[in-house]
């Protein structure tokens, strides 16, 4: 249940293009919220709300330095989401491999011609 909440917060945070843009801007290193907000077509309060969602998801960390609020990426916040995607990829890859093997077997039987397939 807790893992579901962590995943829900991470995916909800990543679902918004503004929040993804903020995360991309932070790849260059720590930044002040005011600098991140400047190029965005919204109010500072709107950007601040987006930052709050990113913080709640554990994707960024805020540090107050004097009067300035600095943000830094917290890549470990994506760990649960990354693990879930990896688990799904492994599962579906195995299923696809099994399907491909079955189709190869079926195609082999057909190419043998009538009466040459299975023995009963």
C-alpha positions as CSV (number, residue, x, y, z in Angstrom):
1,X,0.0,0.0,0.0
2,X,2.8,2.4,0.9
3,X,4.6,1.5,-2.3
4,X,1.4,2.3,-4.3
5,X,1.3,5.7,-2.7
6,X,4.9,6.4,-3.6
7,X,4.3,5.3,-7.2
8,X,1.1,7.4,-7.4
9,X,2.9,10.5,-6.2
10,X,5.9,10.0,-8.6
11,X,3.8,9.3,-11.6
12,X,1.4,12.1,-10.8
13,X,4.3,14.5,-10.5
14,X,5.8,13.3,-13.8
15,X,2.5,13.5,-15.6
16,X,2.6,17.3,-15.8
17,X,4.7,18.9,-18.5
18,X,5.6,21.9,-16.3
19,X,7.0,19.6,-13.6
20,X,9.0,17.6,-16.1
21,X,10.4,20.9,-17.4
22,X,11.4,21.9,-13.9
23,X,13.1,18.5,-13.4
24,X,14.9,18.9,-16.7
25,X,16.1,22.4,-15.7
26,X,17.6,20.9,-12.5
27,X,19.7,18.4,-14.4
28,X,22.2,21.2,-14.7
29,X,22.5,21.5,-10.9
30,X,20.9,23.2,-8.0
31,X,18.8,26.3,-8.9
32,X,16.8,28.9,-7.1
33,X,13.1,28.7,-7.5
34,X,12.9,32.2,-8.9
35,X,15.4,31.3,-11.7
36,X,13.3,28.2,-12.5
37,X,10.1,30.2,-12.6
38,X,11.4,33.1,-14.8
39,X,11.0,31.4,-18.2
40,X,7.7,29.7,-17.4
41,X,4.4,31.3,-18.5
42,X,2.8,31.3,-15.1
43,X,2.8,33.1,-11.8
44,X,5.5,32.4,-9.2
45,X,2.7,31.0,-6.9
46,X,1.8,28.5,-9.7
47,X,5.4,27.4,-10.0
48,X,5.6,27.1,-6.2
49,X,2.6,24.7,-6.2
50,X,4.3,22.5,-8.9
51,X,7.5,22.5,-6.7
52,X,5.4,21.3,-3.8
53,X,4.1,18.4,-5.8
54,X,7.7,17.5,-6.8
55,X,8.8,17.7,-3.2
56,X,5.9,15.5,-2.0
57,X,6.9,12.9,-4.6
58,X,10.5,13.0,-3.3
59,X,11.8,14.1,-6.7
60,X,13.3,17.4,-5.4
61,X,14.7,18.8,-2.2
62,X,14.3,22.4,-1.1
63,X,17.0,24.1,0.9
64,X,16.5,27.6,2.3
65,X,19.7,29.7,2.1
66,X,19.0,33.0,3.6
67,X,15.9,34.4,1.8
68,X,16.4,32.2,-1.2
69,X,14.9,28.7,-1.8
70,X,17.1,26.4,-3.7
71,X,16.1,23.1,-5.3
72,X,18.1,20.0,-6.1
73,X,17.2,16.8,-7.8
74,X,16.6,13.7,-5.7
75,X,17.1,10.9,-8.2
76,X,16.3,8.3,-5.5
77,X,12.7,9.6,-5.6
78,X,12.4,7.8,-9.0
79,X,13.7,4.5,-7.6
80,X,10.3,2.9,-6.9
81,X,8.9,4.0,-10.3
82,X,12.0,2.8,-12.1
83,X,11.8,-0.6,-10.3
84,X,8.1,-1.0,-11.2
85,X,8.8,-0.2,-14.9
86,X,11.7,-2.7,-14.8
87,X,9.5,-5.4,-13.3
88,X,6.8,-4.8,-15.9
89,X,9.4,-4.9,-18.7
90,X,10.8,-8.1,-17.5
91,X,7.4,-9.7,-17.2
92,X,6.2,-8.6,-20.7
93,X,9.5,-9.5,-22.3
94,X,9.3,-13.0,-21.0
95,X,5.7,-13.3,-22.2
96,X,6.7,-12.0,-25.6
97,X,9.6,-14.4,-25.8
98,X,7.3,-17.3,-24.9
99,X,4.8,-16.2,-27.6
100,X,7.6,-15.9,-30.2
101,X,8.8,-19.4,-29.4
102,X,5.3,-20.8,-29.7
103,X,4.8,-19.1,-33.0
104,X,8.1,-20.5,-34.3
105,X,7.0,-24.0,-33.2
106,X,3.6,-23.6,-34.9
107,X,5.2,-22.4,-38.1
108,X,7.6,-25.3,-38.1
109,X,4.7,-27.8,-37.8
110,X,2.9,-26.1,-40.8
111,X,6.0,-26.2,-43.0
112,X,6.3,-29.9,-42.5
113,X,3.1,-30.4,-44.4
114,X,0.0,-32.5,-43.7
115,X,0.5,-35.7,-41.8
116,X,4.1,-34.9,-41.0
117,X,3.5,-32.8,-37.9
118,X,2.6,-34.4,-34.6
119,X,2.7,-38.0,-34.0
120,X,-0.2,-39.4,-32.0
